[in-house]
Amino acid sequence: MKKKKKYQGVVIPAVTPLTANHTLDEHAVETMFDWFRSYEAMPFILGTTGEAASLSTAVKHHYIRLAARLKAAGETLYAGVSSNCLSETVEMAKHCFDEGVDVVVATVPTYYALTPDQMKTYFGQLADSIPGPLIIYNIPTTTHMSVPLEVIDSLSTHPNIVGTKDSERGEERLKASLALWANREDFSHFLGWAAKSADALINGGDGVVPSTGNFSPGIYRDIYTAAEAGDNKKALELQVISDQLGNLYQSGRLLNSSLATLKIIMQRTGLCDPYLMPPLTRLTAAEEAKVLLETEQAIKQHPRYFKNN
């Protein structure tokens, strides 16, 4: 039987909704969080999908403060704190905990290529310096480095290191991760590879962190519930729908354009406006029209997984 852990479930890597003036759109944050909550999904702010690398400290602090205020009883709030400067990462983590964030999430610093020993030392120093739980975030697409499983496993006994969020696309890595941690009551594995959500949960994963959940958290709640119930067939059938929804903004696109596309879909479904923080830019009018057409087709096919339909 799957072990119940403190940190598990569907976690949404929330976009940062912006106004035309590049300030935080508070109303959109409330709308998004209510949407996530209706499917028992929890927010992870200031991650990759949240454009965290492009946000000012002021906008980050604003988002942290608002997200903490909106947190309901029993919910877990996750926040990214990554920086290339250890002291800045520590400072942001302490700020998060002071404001009411439950768990902070950090990648390796991204400027220098690091050895496995340097990665281990960095995360150990970070965990030693903060007053709360830390999740190690592995995302080679943006950091251009993969944190070896051996490094994460060696850190997994640190009292402040409670899990990993892995967005590296590799089936062997996923299989090895689950073998290491599926039965660890004190360490959680979250998968940030939406296309393998069902596989991970069926085989002992603790949670998923799918960006598609920004506009369709319900599909992941259903996959999670099916996997928990042992209905693997249903979970895998739902995964097919997840893949179709993910293709709306990811297929054939790099990360920068996929984030722009994601916000167009969210605008269509009444969640937020499509503004991005520089250096990211919106799609062309023709590209946006194509996205909207494909979104309408998806809404007709799967209306229960879209807001306002």
C-alpha positions in Angstrom: 0.0 0.0 0.0 1.2 3.5 -0.8 2.7 5.3 2.1 1.0 8.5 3.2 3.5 11.3 3.5 3.4 14.9 4.8 4.3 16.2 1.3 2.3 14.7 -1.5 -0.5 15.3 -4.0 -1.0 17.6 -7.0 1.0 20.8 -6.8 0.6 23.4 -9.5 3.6 25.4 -10.6 1.6 28.6 -10.8 2.2 31.2 -13.4 2.8 34.8 -12.2 -0.2 36.7 -13.4 0.8 40.2 -14.4 -0.9 43.5 -15.3 0.1 45.5 -18.4 2.4 47.4 -16.2 4.2 44.3 -15.0 2.9 44.4 -11.5 1.3 41.4 -9.8 -2.4 40.9 -10.7 -3.9 40.2 -7.3 -7.4 39.4 -8.6 -5.9 36.8 -11.0 -4.0 35.2 -8.2 -7.2 34.8 -6.2 -9.0 33.4 -9.2 -6.2 30.9 -9.9 -5.9 29.7 -6.4 -9.6 29.2 -6.0 -9.5 27.2 -9.2 -6.6 25.0 -7.9 -8.4 24.6 -4.6 -11.6 23.4 -6.2 -9.6 20.3 -7.3 -7.5 19.9 -4.0 -4.4 21.1 -5.8 -1.8 23.2 -4.0 0.2 26.1 -5.5 4.0 26.3 -6.0 4.8 29.9 -6.8 8.0 31.5 -8.2 9.1 28.5 -10.1 10.0 28.1 -13.8 6.5 28.4 -15.0 6.2 31.5 -12.7 8.9 33.3 -14.6 10.8 33.6 -11.3 14.2 34.3 -13.0 12.7 37.5 -14.5 10.9 38.9 -11.5 12.1 41.7 -9.2 12.4 41.1 -5.5 9.5 43.4 -5.0 7.2 41.4 -7.2 8.3 38.2 -5.5 7.7 39.5 -2.0 4.2 40.7 -3.1 3.4 37.3 -4.5 4.7 35.5 -1.4 2.7 37.8 0.9 -0.5 37.4 -1.1 -0.2 33.7 -1.6 0.3 33.1 2.1 -2.7 35.3 2.9 -4.9 33.2 0.6 -3.7 29.9 2.0 -6.6 27.9 3.5 -6.4 25.7 6.6 -4.7 22.4 5.8 -3.1 23.6 2.6 0.6 23.6 1.8 2.2 26.5 0.0 5.4 25.9 -1.9 7.7 28.8 -3.1 10.8 28.9 -5.2 13.8 30.7 -3.7 16.6 30.0 -6.3 19.4 32.4 -6.9 23.0 32.2 -8.0 24.0 33.7 -4.7 23.7 31.4 -1.6 23.1 34.3 0.8 20.3 35.7 -1.3 18.7 32.2 -1.5 18.9 31.9 2.2 17.5 35.4 2.7 14.6 34.6 0.4 13.9 31.3 2.1 13.8 33.0 5.5 11.5 35.7 4.1 9.1 33.0 2.8 8.9 31.2 6.1 8.4 34.5 8.0 5.4 35.2 5.6 3.8 31.8 6.0 5.2 29.6 3.2 5.4 26.0 4.2 8.1 24.6 2.0 10.8 26.3 -0.1 12.1 24.9 -3.4 15.6 25.5 -4.9 17.7 24.6 -7.9 21.4 24.6 -8.1 23.0 28.0 -8.9 23.2 28.2 -12.7 26.2 30.3 -13.7 29.1 27.9 -13.1 29.2 24.2 -14.0 29.2 22.4 -10.7 30.6 19.0 -9.8 28.4 16.6 -7.8 30.4 17.3 -4.7 29.8 21.1 -5.2 26.1 20.5 -5.6 26.0 18.4 -2.4 27.9 21.1 -0.5 25.6 23.8 -1.8 22.4 22.2 -0.9 23.8 21.1 2.5 24.8 24.7 3.2 21.4 26.0 2.2 19.6 23.4 4.3 21.8 24.2 7.3 21.0 27.9 7.0 17.2 28.0 6.8 14.6 27.4 9.4 12.2 25.1 7.5 11.8 22.4 4.9 13.5 22.4 1.5 12.8 20.6 -1.7 15.6 20.0 -4.2 14.5 21.0 -7.7 16.2 19.3 -10.6 15.5 21.0 -14.0 18.4 20.6 -16.5 16.4 22.5 -19.2 17.1 25.8 -17.4 20.1 25.0 -15.1 22.0 23.0 -17.8 23.0 20.6 -15.0 21.5 17.4 -13.7 21.7 16.8 -10.0 22.7 13.1 -9.7 20.4 10.8 -7.8 23.3 9.8 -5.6 23.7 13.5 -4.5 20.0 13.9 -3.7 19.9 10.6 -1.8 22.9 11.5 0.3 21.2 14.8 1.2 17.8 13.1 1.8 18.6 12.4 5.5 19.1 16.0 6.3 16.3 17.1 8.6 15.4 20.1 6.5 15.5 18.4 3.1 12.1 16.8 2.7 11.9 15.9 -1.0 12.8 16.5 -4.6 11.0 17.9 -7.6 12.4 16.3 -10.7 11.7 17.8 -14.1 14.4 15.8 -15.9 12.9 13.7 -18.7 14.4 10.2 -18.4 12.5 7.0 -17.8 15.5 5.2 -16.2 16.0 8.2 -13.8 12.3 8.1 -12.8 12.4 4.3 -12.2 15.6 4.7 -10.1 14.1 7.6 -8.1 11.0 5.6 -7.2 13.1 2.7 -6.2 15.1 4.9 -3.8 12.3 6.9 -2.2 8.8 5.5 -2.8 8.9 3.7 0.6 10.7 6.5 2.5 8.2 8.1 4.9 10.4 11.1 5.4 11.3 12.0 1.8 8.9 12.8 -1.1 9.3 12.5 -4.9 7.4 15.0 -7.0 7.5 14.6 -10.8 7.6 17.7 -13.0 7.3 15.7 -16.2 3.6 15.8 -16.9 3.7 13.2 -19.6 4.7 10.6 -17.0 2.3 11.6 -14.2 0.3 8.4 -14.3 3.4 6.2 -14.5 5.0 7.9 -11.6 2.0 7.8 -9.3 1.2 4.2 -10.2 4.7 3.2 -9.3 5.0 4.9 -6.0 5.5 8.6 -6.7 4.2 11.0 -4.1 3.1 13.9 -6.3 3.1 15.6 -9.6 3.9 19.2 -10.5 2.3 19.8 -14.0 2.3 23.2 -15.6 -0.8 22.1 -17.5 -2.5 22.2 -14.1 -2.6 26.0 -14.3 -5.7 25.8 -16.6 -6.7 22.1 -15.9 -6.0 21.0 -12.4 -8.9 18.5 -12.6 -7.2 16.1 -14.9 -4.4 15.6 -12.4 -6.7 15.3 -9.4 -8.4 12.5 -11.4 -5.1 10.8 -12.3 -3.9 11.0 -8.7 -7.2 9.6 -7.4 -7.3 6.8 -9.8 -3.7 5.8 -9.0 -4.4 6.0 -5.3 -7.3 3.7 -5.8 -5.2 1.2 -7.8 -7.2 1.8 -10.9 -4.2 1.9 -13.2 -6.2 1.5 -16.4 -8.2 4.6 -15.6 -5.1 6.6 -14.6 -3.4 5.7 -17.9 -6.5 6.6 -19.9 -6.6 10.0 -18.2 -2.9 10.4 -19.0 -3.8 10.5 -22.7 -6.1 13.5 -22.0 -3.3 15.2 -20.0 -1.0 14.7 -23.0 -3.6 16.3 -25.3 -4.0 19.3 -23.1 -0.3 19.7 -22.6 0.3 19.7 -26.4 -1.9 22.8 -26.6 1.0 24.9 -25.4 4.1 22.7 -25.4 4.2 20.8 -28.6 6.9 22.1 -31.0 7.7 25.1 -28.7 10.6 26.1 -26.6 10.0 27.1 -23.0 9.7 30.8 -23.7 7.0 30.5 -26.3 5.2 27.7 -24.3 4.8 30.1 -21.3 3.4 32.8 -23.6 1.0 30.2 -25.1 0.0 28.9 -21.6 -1.1 32.4 -20.6 -3.2 32.8 -23.8 -5.1 29.6 -22.8 -5.5 31.0 -19.3 -6.8 34.2 -20.6 -9.4 32.4 -22.7 -10.6 30.5 -19.6 -10.8 33.6 -17.4 -7.8 32.9 -15.2 -5.3 35.7 -16.0 -4.2 38.1 -18.7 -1.4 37.1 -21.1 1.2 39.6 -20.0 4.8 38.3 -19.5 7.8 39.7 -17.7 10.6 40.8 -20.0 12.6 39.4 -21.6 9.7 37.1 -22.6 7.2 38.4 -25.1 3.8 37.6 -26.4 3.1 35.5 -29.5 2.2 37.2 -32.7 -1.5 37.9 -33.4 -1.6 35.0 -35.9 0.0 32.6 -33.4 -2.4 33.6 -30.7 -5.4 33.1 -33.0 -4.2 29.6 -33.8 -3.8 28.8 -30.1 -7.3 30.1 -29.4 -8.8 28.0 -32.2 -7.0 24.8 -30.9 -8.1 25.7 -27.3 -11.8 26.0 -28.4 -11.5 22.5 -30.0 -10.0 21.1 -26.8 -12.8 22.7 -24.7 -15.4 21.1 -26.8 -13.7 17.7 -26.5 -13.0 17.9 -22.7 -15.3 20.6 -21.2 -15.1 19.3 -17.7 -11.4 20.1 -17.5 -11.7 23.8 -18.4 -12.9 26.7 -16.3 -16.0 28.6 -17.3 -17.4 25.8 -19.5 
